[in-house]
């Protein structure tokens, strides 16, 4: 499944998966490292990143807590509350 990126697609699964992939890439971590910090398997994370499953709120909250990624960006592509380092690289 191809994933297009940001604001114009808001909460479409394809847009969310593109944001998840980009956030992981900007973190400099592979799927195994990134997902282990979220206390999940790389396979489970891959289903969200590949758009095979919708991202549940519980995982989005973990992204917010562990990686400082606001729910508004994860679900809607709103960049205003992103950490500066990430916002400048998007």
Gaussian input, Z-matrix of N, CA and C with variables (Angstrom, degrees):
# hf/3-21g

backbone

0 1
 N
 C     1     B1
 C     2     B2     1     A1
 N     3     B3     2     A2     1     D1
 C     4     B4     3     A3     2     D2
 C     5     B5     4     A4     3     D3
 N     6     B6     5     A5     4     D4
 C     7     B7     6     A6     5     D5
 C     8     B8     7     A7     6     D6
 N     9     B9     8     A8     7     D7
 C    10    B10     9     A9     8     D8
 C    11    B11    10    A10     9     D9
 N    12    B12    11    A11    10    D10
 C    13    B13    12    A12    11    D11
 C    14    B14    13    A13    12    D12
 N    15    B15    14    A14    13    D13
 C    16    B16    15    A15    14    D14
 C    17    B17    16    A16    15    D15
 N    18    B18    17    A17    16    D16
 C    19    B19    18    A18    17    D17
 C    20    B20    19    A19    18    D18
 N    21    B21    20    A20    19    D19
 C    22    B22    21    A21    20    D20
 C    23    B23    22    A22    21    D21
 N    24    B24    23    A23    22    D22
 C    25    B25    24    A24    23    D23
 C    26    B26    25    A25    24    D24
 N    27    B27    26    A26    25    D25
 C    28    B28    27    A27    26    D26
 C    29    B29    28    A28    27    D27
 N    30    B30    29    A29    28    D28
 C    31    B31    30    A30    29    D29
 C    32    B32    31    A31    30    D30
 N    33    B33    32    A32    31    D31
 C    34    B34    33    A33    32    D32
 C    35    B35    34    A34    33    D33
 N    36    B36    35    A35    34    D34
 C    37    B37    36    A36    35    D35
 C    38    B38    37    A37    36    D36
 N    39    B39    38    A38    37    D37
 C    40    B40    39    A39    38    D38
 C    41    B41    40    A40    39    D39
 N    42    B42    41    A41    40    D40
 C    43    B43    42    A42    41    D41
 C    44    B44    43    A43    42    D42
 N    45    B45    44    A44    43    D43
 C    46    B46    45    A45    44    D44
 C    47    B47    46    A46    45    D45
 N    48    B48    47    A47    46    D46
 C    49    B49    48    A48    47    D47
 C    50    B50    49    A49    48    D48
 N    51    B51    50    A50    49    D49
 C    52    B52    51    A51    50    D50
 C    53    B53    52    A52    51    D51
 N    54    B54    53    A53    52    D52
 C    55    B55    54    A54    53    D53
 C    56    B56    55    A55    54    D54
 N    57    B57    56    A56    55    D55
 C    58    B58    57    A57    56    D56
 C    59    B59    58    A58    57    D57
 N    60    B60    59    A59    58    D58
 C    61    B61    60    A60    59    D59
 C    62    B62    61    A61    60    D60
 N    63    B63    62    A62    61    D61
 C    64    B64    63    A63    62    D62
 C    65    B65    64    A64    63    D63
 N    66    B66    65    A65    64    D64
 C    67    B67    66    A66    65    D65
 C    68    B68    67    A67    66    D66
 N    69    B69    68    A68    67    D67
 C    70    B70    69    A69    68    D68
 C    71    B71    70    A70    69    D69
 N    72    B72    71    A71    70    D70
 C    73    B73    72    A72    71    D71
 C    74    B74    73    A73    72    D72
 N    75    B75    74    A74    73    D73
 C    76    B76    75    A75    74    D74
 C    77    B77    76    A76    75    D75
 N    78    B78    77    A77    76    D76
 C    79    B79    78    A78    77    D77
 C    80    B80    79    A79    78    D78
 N    81    B81    80    A80    79    D79
 C    82    B82    81    A81    80    D80
 C    83    B83    82    A82    81    D81
 N    84    B84    83    A83    82    D82
 C    85    B85    84    A84    83    D83
 C    86    B86    85    A85    84    D84
 N    87    B87    86    A86    85    D85
 C    88    B88    87    A87    86    D86
 C    89    B89    88    A88    87    D87
 N    90    B90    89    A89    88    D88
 C    91    B91    90    A90    89    D89
 C    92    B92    91    A91    90    D90
 N    93    B93    92    A92    91    D91
 C    94    B94    93    A93    92    D92
 C    95    B95    94    A94    93    D93
 N    96    B96    95    A95    94    D94
 C    97    B97    96    A96    95    D95
 C    98    B98    97    A97    96    D96
 N    99    B99    98    A98    97    D97
 C   100   B100    99    A99    98    D98
 C   101   B101   100   A100    99    D99
 N   102   B102   101   A101   100   D100
 C   103   B103   102   A102   101   D101
 C   104   B104   103   A103   102   D102
 N   105   B105   104   A104   103   D103
 C   106   B106   105   A105   104   D104
 C   107   B107   106   A106   105   D105
 N   108   B108   107   A107   106   D106
 C   109   B109   108   A108   107   D107
 C   110   B110   109   A109   108   D108
 N   111   B111   110   A110   109   D109
 C   112   B112   111   A111   110   D110
 C   113   B113   112   A112   111   D111
 N   114   B114   113   A113   112   D112
 C   115   B115   114   A114   113   D113
 C   116   B116   115   A115   114   D114
 N   117   B117   116   A116   115   D115
 C   118   B118   117   A117   116   D116
 C   119   B119   118   A118   117   D117
 N   120   B120   119   A119   118   D118
 C   121   B121   120   A120   119   D119
 C   122   B122   121   A121   120   D120
 N   123   B123   122   A122   121   D121
 C   124   B124   123   A123   122   D122
 C   125   B125   124   A124   123   D123
 N   126   B126   125   A125   124   D124
 C   127   B127   126   A126   125   D125
 C   128   B128   127   A127   126   D126
 N   129   B129   128   A128   127   D127
 C   130   B130   129   A129   128   D128
 C   131   B131   130   A130   129   D129
 N   132   B132   131   A131   130   D130
 C   133   B133   132   A132   131   D131
 C   134   B134   133   A133   132   D132
 N   135   B135   134   A134   133   D133
 C   136   B136   135   A135   134   D134
 C   137   B137   136   A136   135   D135
 N   138   B138   137   A137   136   D136
 C   139   B139   138   A138   137   D137
 C   140   B140   139   A139   138   D138
 N   141   B141   140   A140   139   D139
 C   142   B142   141   A141   140   D140
 C   143   B143   142   A142   141   D141
 N   144   B144   143   A143   142   D142
 C   145   B145   144   A144   143   D143
 C   146   B146   145   A145   144   D144
 N   147   B147   146   A146   145   D145
 C   148   B148   147   A147   146   D146
 C   149   B149   148   A148   147   D147
 N   150   B150   149   A149   148   D148
 C   151   B151   150   A150   149   D149
 C   152   B152   151   A151   150   D150
 N   153   B153   152   A152   151   D151
 C   154   B154   153   A153   152   D152
 C   155   B155   154   A154   153   D153
 N   156   B156   155   A155   154   D154
 C   157   B157   156   A156   155   D155
 C   158   B158   157   A157   156   D156
 N   159   B159   158   A158   157   D157
 C   160   B160   159   A159   158   D158
 C   161   B161   160   A160   159   D159
 N   162   B162   161   A161   160   D160
 C   163   B163   162   A162   161   D161
 C   164   B164   163   A163   162   D162
 N   165   B165   164   A164   163   D163
 C   166   B166   165   A165   164   D164
 C   167   B167   166   A166   165   D165
 N   168   B168   167   A167   166   D166
 C   169   B169   168   A168   167   D167
 C   170   B170   169   A169   168   D168
 N   171   B171   170   A170   169   D169
 C   172   B172   171   A171   170   D170
 C   173   B173   172   A172   171   D171
 N   174   B174   173   A173   172   D172
 C   175   B175   174   A174   173   D173
 C   176   B176   175   A175   174   D174
 N   177   B177   176   A176   175   D175
 C   178   B178   177   A177   176   D176
 C   179   B179   178   A178   177   D177
 N   180   B180   179   A179   178   D178
 C   181   B181   180   A180   179   D179
 C   182   B182   181   A181   180   D180
 N   183   B183   182   A182   181   D181
 C   184   B184   183   A183   182   D182
 C   185   B185   184   A184   183   D183
 N   186   B186   185   A185   184   D184
 C   187   B187   186   A186   185   D185
 C   188   B188   187   A187   186   D186
 N   189   B189   188   A188   187   D187
 C   190   B190   189   A189   188   D188
 C   191   B191   190   A190   189   D189
 N   192   B192   191   A191   190   D190
 C   193   B193   192   A192   191   D191
 C   194   B194   193   A193   192   D192
 N   195   B195   194   A194   193   D193
 C   196   B196   195   A195   194   D194
 C   197   B197   196   A196   195   D195
 N   198   B198   197   A197   196   D196
 C   199   B199   198   A198   197   D197
 C   200   B200   199   A199   198   D198
 N   201   B201   200   A200   199   D199
 C   202   B202   201   A201   200   D200
 C   203   B203   202   A202   201   D201
 N   204   B204   203   A203   202   D202
 C   205   B205   204   A204   203   D203
 C   206   B206   205   A205   204   D204
 N   207   B207   206   A206   205   D205
 C   208   B208   207   A207   206   D206
 C   209   B209   208   A208   207   D207
 N   210   B210   209   A209   208   D208
 C   211   B211   210   A210   209   D209
 C   212   B212   211   A211   210   D210
 N   213   B213   212   A212   211   D211
 C   214   B214   213   A213   212   D212
 C   215   B215   214   A214   213   D213
 N   216   B216   215   A215   214   D214
 C   217   B217   216   A216   215   D215
 C   218   B218   217   A217   216   D216
 N   219   B219   218   A218   217   D217
 C   220   B220   219   A219   218   D218
 C   221   B221   220   A220   219   D219
 N   222   B222   221   A221   220   D220
 C   223   B223   222   A222   221   D221
 C   224   B224   223   A223   222   D222
 N   225   B225   224   A224   223   D223
 C   226   B226   225   A225   224   D224
 C   227   B227   226   A226   225   D225
 N   228   B228   227   A227   226   D226
 C   229   B229   228   A228   227   D227
 C   230   B230   229   A229   228   D228
 N   231   B231   230   A230   229   D229
 C   232   B232   231   A231   230   D230
 C   233   B233   232   A232   231   D231
 N   234   B234   233   A233   232   D232
 C   235   B235   234   A234   233   D233
 C   236   B236   235   A235   234   D234
 N   237   B237   236   A236   235   D235
 C   238   B238   237   A237   236   D236
 C   239   B239   238   A238   237   D237
 N   240   B240   239   A239   238   D238
 C   241   B241   240   A240   239   D239
 C   242   B242   241   A241   240   D240
 N   243   B243   242   A242   241   D241
 C   244   B244   243   A243   242   D242
 C   245   B245   244   A244   243   D243
 N   246   B246   245   A245   244   D244
 C   247   B247   246   A246   245   D245
 C   248   B248   247   A247   246   D246
 N   249   B249   248   A248   247   D247
 C   250   B250   249   A249   248   D248
 C   251   B251   250   A250   249   D249
 N   252   B252   251   A251   250   D250
 C   253   B253   252   A252   251   D251
 C   254   B254   253   A253   252   D252
 N   255   B255   254   A254   253   D253
 C   256   B256   255   A255   254   D254
 C   257   B257   256   A256   255   D255
 N   258   B258   257   A257   256   D256
 C   259   B259   258   A258   257   D257
 C   260   B260   259   A259   258   D258
 N   261   B261   260   A260   259   D259
 C   262   B262   261   A261   260   D260
 C   263   B263   262   A262   261   D261
 N   264   B264   263   A263   262   D262
 C   265   B265   264   A264   263   D263
 C   266   B266   265   A265   264   D264
 N   267   B267   266   A266   265   D265
 C   268   B268   267   A267   266   D266
 C   269   B269   268   A268   267   D267

   B1=1.4474
   B2=1.5134
   B3=1.3170
   B4=1.4451
   B5=1.5168
   B6=1.2994
   B7=1.4634
   B8=1.5234
   B9=1.3341
   B10=1.4495
   B11=1.5238
   B12=1.3451
   B13=1.4746
   B14=1.5202
   B15=1.2417
   B16=1.4632
   B17=1.5195
   B18=1.3254
   B19=1.4570
   B20=1.5176
   B21=1.3165
   B22=1.4581
   B23=1.5264
   B24=1.3227
   B25=1.4594
   B26=1.5206
   B27=1.3083
   B28=1.4629
   B29=1.5210
   B30=1.3485
   B31=1.4620
   B32=1.5242
   B33=1.3165
   B34=1.4639
   B35=1.5302
   B36=1.3240
   B37=1.4646
   B38=1.5252
   B39=1.3284
   B40=1.4662
   B41=1.5233
   B42=1.3141
   B43=1.4641
   B44=1.5231
   B45=1.3245
   B46=1.4668
   B47=1.5283
   B48=1.3233
   B49=1.4718
   B50=1.5254
   B51=1.3284
   B52=1.4645
   B53=1.5218
   B54=1.3301
   B55=1.4759
   B56=1.5181
   B57=1.3202
   B58=1.4695
   B59=1.5228
   B60=1.3149
   B61=1.4639
   B62=1.5188
   B63=1.3300
   B64=1.4675
   B65=1.5280
   B66=1.3257
   B67=1.4613
   B68=1.5251
   B69=1.3218
   B70=1.4725
   B71=1.5178
   B72=1.3294
   B73=1.4641
   B74=1.5251
   B75=1.3305
   B76=1.4641
   B77=1.5187
   B78=1.3285
   B79=1.4647
   B80=1.5270
   B81=1.3378
   B82=1.4571
   B83=1.5233
   B84=1.3265
   B85=1.4617
   B86=1.5232
   B87=1.3330
   B88=1.4630
   B89=1.5250
   B90=1.3344
   B91=1.4666
   B92=1.5238
   B93=1.3146
   B94=1.4670
   B95=1.5281
   B96=1.3297
   B97=1.4613
   B98=1.5320
   B99=1.3325
   B100=1.4521
   B101=1.5259
   B102=1.3211
   B103=1.4682
   B104=1.5214
   B105=1.3244
   B106=1.4677
   B107=1.5284
   B108=1.3245
   B109=1.4693
   B110=1.5288
   B111=1.3300
   B112=1.4633
   B113=1.5256
   B114=1.3313
   B115=1.4668
   B116=1.5324
   B117=1.3538
   B118=1.4567
   B119=1.5245
   B120=1.3021
   B121=1.4609
   B122=1.5291
   B123=1.3345
   B124=1.4627
   B125=1.5297
   B126=1.3142
   B127=1.4614
   B128=1.5309
   B129=1.3298
   B130=1.4708
   B131=1.5239
   B132=1.3271
   B133=1.4617
   B134=1.5258
   B135=1.3099
   B136=1.4617
   B137=1.5199
   B138=1.3212
   B139=1.4634
   B140=1.5235
   B141=1.3196
   B142=1.4688
   B143=1.5235
   B144=1.3224
   B145=1.4561
   B146=1.5321
   B147=1.3145
   B148=1.4648
   B149=1.5287
   B150=1.3125
   B151=1.4491
   B152=1.5166
   B153=1.3200
   B154=1.4667
   B155=1.5220
   B156=1.3297
   B157=1.4684
   B158=1.5241
   B159=1.3309
   B160=1.4606
   B161=1.5194
   B162=1.3202
   B163=1.4564
   B164=1.5191
   B165=1.3437
   B166=1.4627
   B167=1.5269
   B168=1.3080
   B169=1.4643
   B170=1.5229
   B171=1.3145
   B172=1.4710
   B173=1.5308
   B174=1.3186
   B175=1.4730
   B176=1.5303
   B177=1.3133
   B178=1.4689
   B179=1.5268
   B180=1.3288
   B181=1.4610
   B182=1.5250
   B183=1.3319
   B184=1.4678
   B185=1.5209
   B186=1.3357
   B187=1.4689
   B188=1.5285
   B189=1.3253
   B190=1.4649
   B191=1.5202
   B192=1.3189
   B193=1.4578
   B194=1.5345
   B195=1.3104
   B196=1.4666
   B197=1.5228
   B198=1.3373
   B199=1.4624
   B200=1.5306
   B201=1.3277
   B202=1.4736
   B203=1.5291
   B204=1.3324
   B205=1.4582
   B206=1.5270
   B207=1.3265
   B208=1.4609
   B209=1.5288
   B210=1.3204
   B211=1.4626
   B212=1.5239
   B213=1.3172
   B214=1.4613
   B215=1.5267
   B216=1.3267
   B217=1.4634
   B218=1.5238
   B219=1.3096
   B220=1.4589
   B221=1.5195
   B222=1.3132
   B223=1.4632
   B224=1.5298
   B225=1.3325
   B226=1.4643
   B227=1.5236
   B228=1.3199
   B229=1.4544
   B230=1.5132
   B231=1.3203
   B232=1.4701
   B233=1.5272
   B234=1.3053
   B235=1.4699
   B236=1.5237
   B237=1.3044
   B238=1.4605
   B239=1.5269
   B240=1.3143
   B241=1.4683
   B242=1.5232
   B243=1.3247
   B244=1.4670
   B245=1.5202
   B246=1.3316
   B247=1.4687
   B248=1.5339
   B249=1.3000
   B250=1.4732
   B251=1.5322
   B252=1.3097
   B253=1.4676
   B254=1.5227
   B255=1.3206
   B256=1.4641
   B257=1.5282
   B258=1.3039
   B259=1.4629
   B260=1.5256
   B261=1.3166
   B262=1.4574
   B263=1.5190
   B264=1.3175
   B265=1.4666
   B266=1.5232
   B267=1.3111
   B268=1.4703
   B269=1.4982
   A1=108.77
   A2=117.25
   A3=120.49
   A4=109.96
   A5=116.66
   A6=119.96
   A7=109.62
   A8=116.69
   A9=122.24
   A10=108.99
   A11=120.16
   A12=118.17
   A13=118.98
   A14=127.29
   A15=120.24
   A16=120.56
   A17=117.09
   A18=122.54
   A19=115.14
   A20=118.05
   A21=119.85
   A22=113.15
   A23=117.17
   A24=120.50
   A25=112.69
   A26=116.87
   A27=123.52
   A28=113.24
   A29=117.23
   A30=119.41
   A31=113.97
   A32=118.38
   A33=120.59
   A34=108.41
   A35=116.28
   A36=120.70
   A37=111.26
   A38=117.25
   A39=121.14
   A40=111.63
   A41=116.97
   A42=120.70
   A43=110.89
   A44=116.57
   A45=120.40
   A46=109.65
   A47=118.05
   A48=119.21
   A49=110.94
   A50=117.53
   A51=120.01
   A52=110.84
   A53=116.34
   A54=119.87
   A55=111.29
   A56=116.83
   A57=120.65
   A58=110.85
   A59=115.88
   A60=120.53
   A61=110.55
   A62=116.19
   A63=120.66
   A64=111.73
   A65=116.66
   A66=120.03
   A67=110.50
   A68=116.47
   A69=119.26
   A70=110.12
   A71=117.59
   A72=120.87
   A73=111.14
   A74=116.69
   A75=120.26
   A76=112.48
   A77=117.16
   A78=120.09
   A79=111.19
   A80=116.47
   A81=120.58
   A82=113.49
   A83=116.56
   A84=121.19
   A85=110.55
   A86=114.81
   A87=117.75
   A88=108.47
   A89=116.40
   A90=119.84
   A91=112.34
   A92=116.60
   A93=119.79
   A94=111.04
   A95=116.84
   A96=121.22
   A97=111.31
   A98=115.96
   A99=120.84
   A100=111.05
   A101=116.65
   A102=120.72
   A103=112.52
   A104=117.73
   A105=119.21
   A106=110.76
   A107=117.55
   A108=120.79
   A109=111.24
   A110=115.67
   A111=121.03
   A112=111.38
   A113=115.68
   A114=122.61
   A115=111.51
   A116=114.53
   A117=120.20
   A118=109.30
   A119=116.67
   A120=120.71
   A121=110.20
   A122=116.98
   A123=120.01
   A124=111.62
   A125=116.96
   A126=120.66
   A127=110.83
   A128=116.18
   A129=119.96
   A130=109.91
   A131=116.91
   A132=120.20
   A133=110.02
   A134=117.04
   A135=121.70
   A136=112.85
   A137=117.82
   A138=120.52
   A139=111.62
   A140=117.56
   A141=120.75
   A142=110.16
   A143=115.64
   A144=120.42
   A145=111.83
   A146=117.09
   A147=121.41
   A148=112.69
   A149=117.09
   A150=120.74
   A151=114.96
   A152=117.01
   A153=119.88
   A154=111.83
   A155=116.52
   A156=121.54
   A157=108.86
   A158=115.88
   A159=120.51
   A160=109.50
   A161=115.96
   A162=121.74
   A163=109.65
   A164=118.14
   A165=119.24
   A166=111.40
   A167=114.69
   A168=121.09
   A169=111.31
   A170=117.93
   A171=120.25
   A172=111.78
   A173=117.65
   A174=120.79
   A175=109.37
   A176=117.63
   A177=120.30
   A178=110.69
   A179=116.85
   A180=120.48
   A181=111.21
   A182=117.20
   A183=120.20
   A184=110.50
   A185=117.29
   A186=120.55
   A187=110.18
   A188=115.61
   A189=120.31
   A190=110.65
   A191=116.83
   A192=120.91
   A193=112.40
   A194=117.40
   A195=121.49
   A196=112.73
   A197=117.02
   A198=120.97
   A199=113.89
   A200=117.98
   A201=123.06
   A202=112.96
   A203=116.39
   A204=121.38
   A205=108.32
   A206=117.68
   A207=120.04
   A208=112.46
   A209=115.28
   A210=120.81
   A211=110.89
   A212=117.44
   A213=121.41
   A214=111.55
   A215=116.89
   A216=119.12
   A217=110.03
   A218=116.59
   A219=120.30
   A220=111.10
   A221=117.00
   A222=120.07
   A223=115.28
   A224=117.74
   A225=118.96
   A226=115.17
   A227=117.85
   A228=120.68
   A229=114.79
   A230=117.44
   A231=121.26
   A232=108.47
   A233=115.26
   A234=120.75
   A235=114.83
   A236=118.85
   A237=121.43
   A238=114.61
   A239=119.16
   A240=120.86
   A241=113.90
   A242=116.98
   A243=119.55
   A244=110.59
   A245=117.02
   A246=118.87
   A247=109.05
   A248=117.07
   A249=123.07
   A250=111.94
   A251=116.82
   A252=121.24
   A253=111.33
   A254=116.73
   A255=120.87
   A256=110.26
   A257=116.96
   A258=121.03
   A259=111.90
   A260=117.31
   A261=119.96
   A262=112.56
   A263=117.76
   A264=120.81
   A265=113.40
   A266=117.90
   A267=120.19
   A268=112.05
   D1=127.01
   D2=179.00
   D3=-81.76
   D4=140.88
   D5=-177.36
   D6=-118.22
   D7=119.71
   D8=173.91
   D9=-88.93
   D10=166.01
   D11=-165.71
   D12=-92.16
   D13=-91.63
   D14=-146.99
   D15=-111.90
   D16=-120.39
   D17=-163.02
   D18=-55.86
   D19=-39.98
   D20=-173.85
   D21=-65.07
   D22=-19.35
   D23=179.80
   D24=-102.31
   D25=-3.89
   D26=178.76
   D27=41.94
   D28=-114.57
   D29=-172.78
   D30=-97.62
   D31=18.57
   D32=174.61
   D33=-60.38
   D34=140.80
   D35=-178.07
   D36=-52.73
   D37=-40.46
   D38=-178.47
   D39=-63.63
   D40=-38.16
   D41=179.62
   D42=-71.27
   D43=-41.97
   D44=178.50
   D45=-61.77
   D46=-44.74
   D47=-178.30
   D48=-64.57
   D49=-36.23
   D50=177.45
   D51=-63.95
   D52=-40.63
   D53=177.99
   D54=-65.16
   D55=-41.94
   D56=179.31
   D57=-61.01
   D58=-44.83
   D59=179.26
   D60=-61.64
   D61=-46.46
   D62=-177.77
   D63=-64.17
   D64=-40.89
   D65=178.46
   D66=-62.37
   D67=-43.47
   D68=178.60
   D69=-63.03
   D70=-45.04
   D71=179.94
   D72=-60.11
   D73=-43.70
   D74=179.58
   D75=-67.28
   D76=-23.31
   D77=177.64
   D78=-74.30
   D79=-15.93
   D80=-179.17
   D81=77.47
   D82=16.65
   D83=-177.40
   D84=-112.10
   D85=148.13
   D86=172.72
   D87=-80.89
   D88=174.78
   D89=-176.91
   D90=-59.62
   D91=-37.78
   D92=-178.57
   D93=-65.13
   D94=-47.66
   D95=-179.44
   D96=-65.56
   D97=-45.19
   D98=-177.93
   D99=-63.59
   D100=-47.61
   D101=-177.43
   D102=-69.24
   D103=-32.12
   D104=-179.80
   D105=-64.88
   D106=-33.33
   D107=176.83
   D108=-68.05
   D109=-23.65
   D110=177.14
   D111=-91.41
   D112=2.66
   D113=179.72
   D114=61.04
   D115=47.05
   D116=177.14
   D117=-145.28
   D118=165.74
   D119=-178.77
   D120=-79.10
   D121=155.42
   D122=175.14
   D123=-60.95
   D124=-32.31
   D125=179.55
   D126=-65.73
   D127=-43.88
   D128=178.59
   D129=-64.05
   D130=-45.13
   D131=178.26
   D132=-60.98
   D133=-41.71
   D134=-179.60
   D135=-58.35
   D136=-33.10
   D137=178.23
   D138=-66.06
   D139=-33.89
   D140=175.95
   D141=-74.92
   D142=-44.28
   D143=-176.98
   D144=-68.07
   D145=-30.20
   D146=179.75
   D147=-90.95
   D148=-0.84
   D149=177.28
   D150=77.64
   D151=18.48
   D152=178.81
   D153=-81.61
   D154=-22.89
   D155=179.02
   D156=-138.20
   D157=148.63
   D158=173.74
   D159=-71.73
   D160=143.17
   D161=178.32
   D162=-74.97
   D163=119.32
   D164=178.49
   D165=-75.37
   D166=155.65
   D167=179.79
   D168=-57.12
   D169=-36.08
   D170=-178.62
   D171=-60.78
   D172=-37.71
   D173=178.81
   D174=-75.83
   D175=-38.68
   D176=177.13
   D177=-60.19
   D178=-37.64
   D179=177.01
   D180=-65.60
   D181=-37.73
   D182=176.23
   D183=-64.83
   D184=-40.22
   D185=176.80
   D186=-59.31
   D187=-40.61
   D188=178.91
   D189=-64.79
   D190=-45.84
   D191=-176.29
   D192=-70.57
   D193=-44.87
   D194=-173.19
   D195=-85.88
   D196=-40.51
   D197=-174.58
   D198=-111.54
   D199=3.27
   D200=179.84
   D201=59.84
   D202=35.21
   D203=178.86
   D204=-98.61
   D205=112.62
   D206=-176.76
   D207=-66.57
   D208=149.44
   D209=178.16
   D210=-59.32
   D211=-33.84
   D212=-178.97
   D213=-62.21
   D214=-33.95
   D215=176.21
   D216=-77.16
   D217=-47.87
   D218=-176.70
   D219=-54.70
   D220=-48.44
   D221=-174.67
   D222=-92.66
   D223=-25.70
   D224=-173.20
   D225=-127.38
   D226=-3.91
   D227=177.90
   D228=76.40
   D229=14.77
   D230=-179.79
   D231=-79.13
   D232=119.71
   D233=-172.09
   D234=-90.80
   D235=-9.33
   D236=-168.94
   D237=-58.97
   D238=-31.49
   D239=-178.08
   D240=-102.89
   D241=10.08
   D242=178.12
   D243=-69.72
   D244=149.18
   D245=171.19
   D246=-56.66
   D247=140.42
   D248=-174.76
   D249=-52.70
   D250=-44.97
   D251=-177.83
   D252=-56.69
   D253=-41.45
   D254=-179.08
   D255=-76.10
   D256=-43.53
   D257=-177.69
   D258=-59.08
   D259=-38.34
   D260=-178.43
   D261=-73.30
   D262=-20.83
   D263=-178.57
   D264=-93.88
   D265=-8.85
   D266=179.22
   D267=-77.81

